[in-house]
């Protein structure tokens, strides 16, 4: 069951909005050339999109010129807004984004209940408060995305085999549960996949390459894949579940693995959001973990490059940004893709969003599903 979007766009309308999202503000004639559409059709469709509030004219200063000015079209931030929510062990994150994909607000509060009903109650309460305090209460709400952990069951994206600390979420129709409670359109997706969507937008990769692999190092280790600027979900909805490459009984490149090593070394730490406080006192331990994790992720990177030939690899996750940067550098140094050194390597990027990637990606999902011509894969 897919949520019914707030706005239904024709395929040609989607093509125009999507092109503007990738290319930026453009004249109607340039749009017509890129999309191989008649100028008259672009003019009519753009008029419809302006009426819907999704596209706007970017009036430029033409005082120095002559004749009728060219007025580029661009995505309108006033087209609506969407929300995203996710859980980390010990805290809840919520993000609001506008239609242009700009983050309006990021909100964090302590939360440790494994009950999905307690989660949706907290999300409802925070969404109401954030909508009022940021003056979007009367704006068009396009939907809520929820970043969940774990693989899907029987190819049903609404049912997931979540991690142990969220056992209460397992094998429930989460989409129906949350949508019925909120009375709003809700999308459920894997946190690594949504992190990939957020990183693809935030890094600007959406404008420079059509494919990317994202590693999301949170409580566990996961990832997401973008192919032809669409989310790659796979036959059963579990593309990017790279955690299966690292058996649970051995050392893994995961946040909980780093947490356990810090605890064994005597650090008074209970959650990933406390790692930053121990970077100086346990620098050698963290450096060793980064080198080992980088080599492990290099195996997954090598496989991903061999199969998908992506334009970029992104390191993201719920770790402090300096550790993510060190992990990206370690992955760059690792011995991978050396069998064919003459072939181009994907660009390496490190997240600027950190743990927020999943919540921001969840907020972007309703908008992405609305406008991306090939959103379903």
C-alpha positions in Angstrom: 0.0 0.0 0.0 1.4 3.3 -1.1 0.2 6.6 0.5 -2.0 8.8 -1.6 0.0 12.0 -2.2 -1.3 15.4 -1.5 -0.8 16.4 -5.1 -1.1 14.3 -8.2 1.2 15.4 -11.0 1.2 14.2 -14.6 4.3 12.6 -16.0 5.2 15.8 -18.0 4.7 18.0 -14.9 7.0 15.7 -13.0 9.6 15.9 -15.7 9.6 19.7 -15.5 9.8 19.8 -11.7 12.5 17.1 -11.6 14.6 18.9 -14.3 14.5 22.1 -12.3 15.5 20.3 -9.1 18.5 18.8 -10.9 19.5 21.8 -13.2 18.4 24.7 -11.1 16.4 27.8 -12.4 16.0 27.6 -16.1 14.3 29.5 -18.9 11.3 27.9 -20.5 13.2 27.5 -23.8 16.1 25.7 -22.1 13.6 23.4 -20.4 11.9 22.6 -23.7 15.3 21.8 -25.3 16.5 19.5 -22.5 13.1 17.7 -22.2 12.5 17.6 -26.0 9.1 19.2 -25.5 7.3 21.9 -27.6 7.7 25.4 -26.2 4.0 25.8 -26.0 3.6 22.7 -23.9 6.3 23.9 -21.5 4.6 27.2 -21.2 1.2 25.6 -20.5 2.7 23.1 -18.0 4.7 25.7 -16.2 1.6 27.8 -15.8 -0.2 24.9 -14.2 2.8 24.2 -11.8 2.9 27.9 -10.9 -0.8 27.7 -10.0 -0.1 24.7 -7.8 2.6 26.7 -6.0 5.3 24.2 -6.9 7.2 26.4 -9.4 7.8 30.1 -9.4 9.3 32.7 -11.7 12.7 34.1 -10.7 12.5 37.8 -11.7 15.9 39.2 -12.6 17.1 42.8 -12.8 16.8 43.7 -16.5 17.5 47.5 -16.2 20.7 47.3 -18.3 19.1 45.3 -21.1 16.5 45.8 -23.8 13.5 43.9 -24.9 11.3 41.4 -23.1 13.3 39.9 -20.2 13.8 36.1 -19.9 12.2 35.0 -16.6 13.7 31.7 -15.4 11.6 29.1 -13.6 12.7 27.5 -10.3 11.4 25.3 -7.6 9.2 27.2 -5.1 10.0 26.6 -1.4 6.4 27.6 -0.7 5.0 24.5 -2.5 4.6 22.8 0.9 6.6 21.1 3.5 7.2 17.5 4.8 8.5 15.9 8.0 10.8 13.0 8.8 11.4 11.1 12.0 13.7 8.5 13.2 14.9 6.9 16.4 18.5 6.3 17.7 19.1 4.5 21.0 18.2 7.1 23.5 16.9 9.9 21.3 14.3 10.9 18.7 15.0 13.1 15.7 12.5 15.1 13.6 13.3 17.2 10.6 11.0 19.5 8.6 11.9 20.5 5.0 10.3 22.8 2.5 9.4 21.8 -1.1 12.8 23.0 -2.4 14.4 20.5 0.0 15.8 23.1 2.4 15.8 22.1 6.1 13.4 24.3 8.1 14.2 22.8 11.5 15.9 19.9 13.1 14.5 18.8 16.5 16.0 16.3 19.0 14.6 15.0 22.3 15.4 12.1 24.6 13.3 9.0 23.9 13.9 5.4 24.9 10.6 3.5 24.5 10.5 0.4 22.2 6.7 0.9 21.7 5.8 2.2 18.2 2.6 3.8 19.7 4.7 5.8 22.1 6.9 6.9 19.1 4.0 8.1 17.0 2.5 9.9 20.0 5.8 11.7 20.5 6.1 12.6 16.8 2.5 13.9 16.7 3.2 16.1 19.7 6.5 17.5 18.4 5.1 18.0 14.9 2.3 20.2 16.2 4.7 22.3 18.3 7.2 22.6 15.5 4.6 23.5 12.9 3.3 26.3 15.1 6.7 27.7 16.2 8.0 27.8 12.6 4.9 29.3 11.0 4.1 26.3 8.7 0.9 25.2 10.4 -1.3 26.6 7.6 1.1 25.4 4.8 0.4 22.4 2.7 1.7 19.3 4.5 3.0 16.7 2.0 3.5 13.8 4.3 5.7 12.2 7.0 8.6 9.8 6.3 9.7 7.4 9.0 13.2 6.0 8.9 13.1 2.4 10.4 15.9 0.0 11.0 16.2 -3.5 9.6 15.2 -5.4 6.5 11.7 -5.8 5.1 9.7 -9.0 5.7 8.4 -10.8 2.6 9.0 -7.7 0.4 6.5 -5.6 2.4 8.2 -2.2 3.2 5.6 -1.5 5.9 6.8 -4.6 7.9 10.4 -4.8 9.2 12.6 -7.1 11.2 13.9 -4.2 13.4 16.9 -4.3 15.7 16.6 -5.9 19.1 16.1 -2.5 20.9 13.1 -1.9 18.8 11.5 -5.4 19.0 8.1 -3.8 19.5 8.2 -2.6 15.9 8.7 -6.0 14.4 6.2 -7.5 11.9 3.7 -4.7 12.3 2.1 -2.7 9.5 3.9 0.4 10.6 2.6 2.5 7.8 -1.1 1.8 8.7 -0.4 2.2 12.4 1.2 5.6 12.0 -1.1 6.9 9.3 -4.3 5.9 11.2 -3.0 7.6 14.4 -1.9 10.8 12.6 -4.5 11.0 9.9 -1.7 11.9 7.5 0.1 10.2 4.6 3.0 8.2 5.9 5.9 6.5 4.2 8.2 3.9 5.8 11.7 3.2 4.6 15.0 1.8 5.8 17.2 4.4 7.6 20.2 3.7 5.4 18.2 4.2 2.3 16.8 7.5 3.5 20.3 8.6 4.6 21.4 7.9 1.0 18.5 10.1 -0.3 19.5 12.9 2.1 23.2 12.8 1.3 22.4 12.7 -2.4 20.4 15.9 -2.1 22.5 17.7 0.5 25.9 17.1 -1.1 24.8 18.4 -4.5 25.5 15.0 -6.1 22.0 15.1 -7.6 23.4 17.7 -10.0 26.7 16.0 -10.8 26.2 12.3 -10.9 23.3 9.9 -11.4 24.4 7.1 -9.0 25.9 6.8 -5.5 26.5 4.3 -2.7 26.1 5.6 0.8 27.4 3.9 4.0 25.3 4.7 7.0 27.2 3.9 10.2 24.7 4.1 13.1 23.9 1.7 15.8 24.5 -0.9 13.2 26.0 -0.8 9.7 23.8 -0.2 6.7 23.6 1.7 3.5 21.6 2.9 0.6 21.9 3.0 -3.2 20.9 5.7 -5.8 20.7 4.6 -9.4 19.6 6.9 -12.2 18.7 9.4 -9.5 16.2 7.0 -8.0 16.2 5.0 -4.8 17.3 1.4 -5.6 15.1 -0.8 -3.3 15.8 -4.2 -4.9 13.5 -7.1 -5.5 12.6 -7.5 -1.8 13.1 -3.9 -0.7 16.5 -4.7 1.0 19.1 -3.2 -1.3 21.9 -1.7 0.7 21.6 -4.1 3.7 25.4 -4.4 3.9 25.3 -5.4 7.5 24.8 -9.0 6.3 28.4 -8.8 5.1 29.7 -8.5 8.7 28.4 -11.4 10.9 27.3 -10.3 14.4 29.7 -12.5 16.4 32.8 -10.8 14.9 34.0 -7.3 15.0 32.0 -5.0 12.8 32.3 -1.5 11.4 29.3 -0.4 13.4 28.5 2.2 16.0 27.6 -0.4 18.7 30.9 -2.0 18.1 32.8 1.2 18.8 30.5 1.8 21.8 31.4 -1.7 23.2 35.2 -1.0 22.7 34.9 2.3 24.5 33.0 0.7 27.4 35.5 -2.1 27.7 38.3 0.5 27.9 36.5 2.1 30.9 34.6 4.9 29.2 31.4 5.9 31.0 29.3 5.9 27.9 25.8 4.6 27.1 24.8 6.0 23.7 26.4 7.0 20.4 25.6 10.7 21.0 28.1 10.6 23.9 31.0 9.4 21.7 32.2 13.0 21.1 32.9 13.5 24.8 35.5 10.7 24.6 37.3 11.6 21.5 40.3 13.1 23.3 40.5 10.6 26.2 40.3 7.6 24.0 41.8 9.0 20.8 44.1 5.9 20.1 41.3 3.5 20.5 39.0 5.5 18.2 41.8 5.8 15.6 42.4 2.0 15.6 38.7 1.4 15.2 38.5 3.8 12.3 41.4 2.1 10.5 39.8 -1.4 11.0 36.3 -0.2 10.0 37.7 1.6 6.9 39.3 -1.6 5.7 36.1 -3.6 6.3 34.0 -1.0 4.5 36.5 -1.1 1.6 35.3 -4.7 0.9 31.8 -3.5 0.5 32.9 -0.5 -1.5 34.9 -2.7 -3.9 31.9 -4.9 -4.4 29.6 -2.0 -5.0 31.9 -0.4 -7.5 32.2 -3.7 -9.4 28.5 -4.2 -9.6 27.1 -0.7 -9.9 29.9 1.6 -11.1 28.6 4.6 -9.0 29.7 8.2 -9.5 30.2 8.7 -5.7 30.6 7.0 -2.4 29.4 8.8 0.7 30.3 8.0 4.4 27.4 9.0 6.7 26.1 8.0 10.1 25.3 8.7 13.7 28.9 9.3 14.7 30.6 12.7 15.4 31.6 14.4 12.2 35.4 14.2 12.9 35.1 10.4 13.2 33.1 10.2 9.9 35.8 12.4 8.2 38.5 10.1 9.5 36.5 7.0 8.4 36.1 8.5 4.9 39.9 9.1 4.8 40.6 5.6 5.9 38.2 4.2 3.3 40.0 6.3 0.7 43.4 4.9 1.7 42.2 1.3 1.9 43.4 -1.3 -0.6 40.4 -1.5 -2.9 39.6 -1.2 -6.6 43.4 -1.7 -7.2 43.0 -4.5 -9.7 42.1 -2.0 -12.4 43.9 1.2 -11.4 43.5 2.8 -14.8 39.7 2.9 -14.4 38.0 6.0 -12.8 37.2 5.7 -9.1 34.0 7.2 -7.7 34.3 10.5 -5.8 34.5 10.2 -2.1 32.2 12.4 0.1 31.8 12.6 3.8 28.5 13.6 5.3 27.8 17.1 6.7 24.5 15.8 8.2 25.8 13.1 10.5 23.0 11.3 12.4 20.5 13.8 10.9 20.8 12.2 7.5 18.1 9.6 8.2 15.6 12.1 9.6 16.3 14.6 6.7 16.0 11.8 4.2 12.7 10.7 5.7 11.4 14.3 5.3 12.6 14.4 1.7 10.9 11.1 0.9 7.3 12.4 0.4 8.6 15.2 -1.9 10.9 12.8 -3.8 8.0 10.3 -4.3 5.8 13.2 -5.5 8.1 14.6 -8.2 10.7 12.0 -9.2 9.7 10.4 -12.5 11.3 7.1 -11.6 10.8 7.2 -7.8 9.8 3.5 -7.6 12.5 0.9 -8.3 
